[in-house]
Amino acid sequence: ELPFASKVQEFLPKKKGIKALLDKKHKDPLDLQKERAVIMSDQERKEYTVMQMINTIRNAREKKAKQSKKERLEHRKKELALEEKKRQVSEKDRKKRKYILEGLQEKKRAKYSGND
């Protein structure tokens, strides 16, 4: 007799599919996807690589566009603030001249109406 003599074992029927994996040790179905091996053909690998390149280029382009849009908006905001400041200064000067003229006209009227 050999020390490693095989013993008679009873094998239980195996459950198939997702239930078997869930019963064993997994509770989260997302973990099941990690255990599945995805083997791609050469053609699929090439297509996947090309898609990654295209997505990388698109993402870089979008990032650049967002950055330039942000810079344009900041520049436009500065321009609007400067225009508003100029408008307020000119409005102030216009009102000042207006009230000076009104004051002079009031003085004139008072001078001529007082002599009557």
C-alpha positions, 0 to 999 in steps of 0.5 A, spaced: 500 500 500 502 506 498 501 512 502 498 516 497 493 511 495 486 515 492 480 514 496 473 514 494 470 521 493 463 523 492 462 529 488 456 533 488 453 536 482 456 543 480 452 549 479 453 552 473 453 559 471 453 566 475 449 562 481 455 557 482 460 563 483 455 567 487 454 561 492 461 560 493 464 567 495 462 572 491 456 577 493 457 583 488 455 581 481 461 586 479 466 582 481 464 576 476 466 581 470 473 581 473 474 574 473 471 573 466 477 572 462 476 576 455 481 574 450 481 578 444 483 576 437 488 580 433 483 584 429 479 586 435 486 588 439 487 593 433 480 595 433 481 597 440 487 600 440 485 605 434 479 606 438 483 608 444 487 613 440 481 616 437 478 617 444 485 620 446 485 625 441 478 627 442 478 628 449 485 632 448 481 636 443 475 637 447 480 639 453 483 644 449 476 647 446 474 648 453 480 651 455 480 656 450 473 657 451 474 659 458 480 664 456 475 667 451 470 668 457 475 671 461 477 676 456 470 678 454 469 679 462 474 683 462 472 687 456 465 688 459 468 690 466 472 696 462 466 698 458 462 699 464 467 703 467 468 707 461 460 708 461 460 710 468 465 715 468 462 718 461 455 718 465 457 721 471 461 727 466 454 727 462 450 728 469 455 733 472 454 738 465 447 737 465 446 739 472 451 745 471 447 747 465 440 747 469 443 751 475 446 756 470 439 756 467 435 757 474 440 762 476 438 766 469 431 765 470 431 767 477 435 773 475 430 775 470 424 774 474 427 777 480 427 784 476 420 784 473 
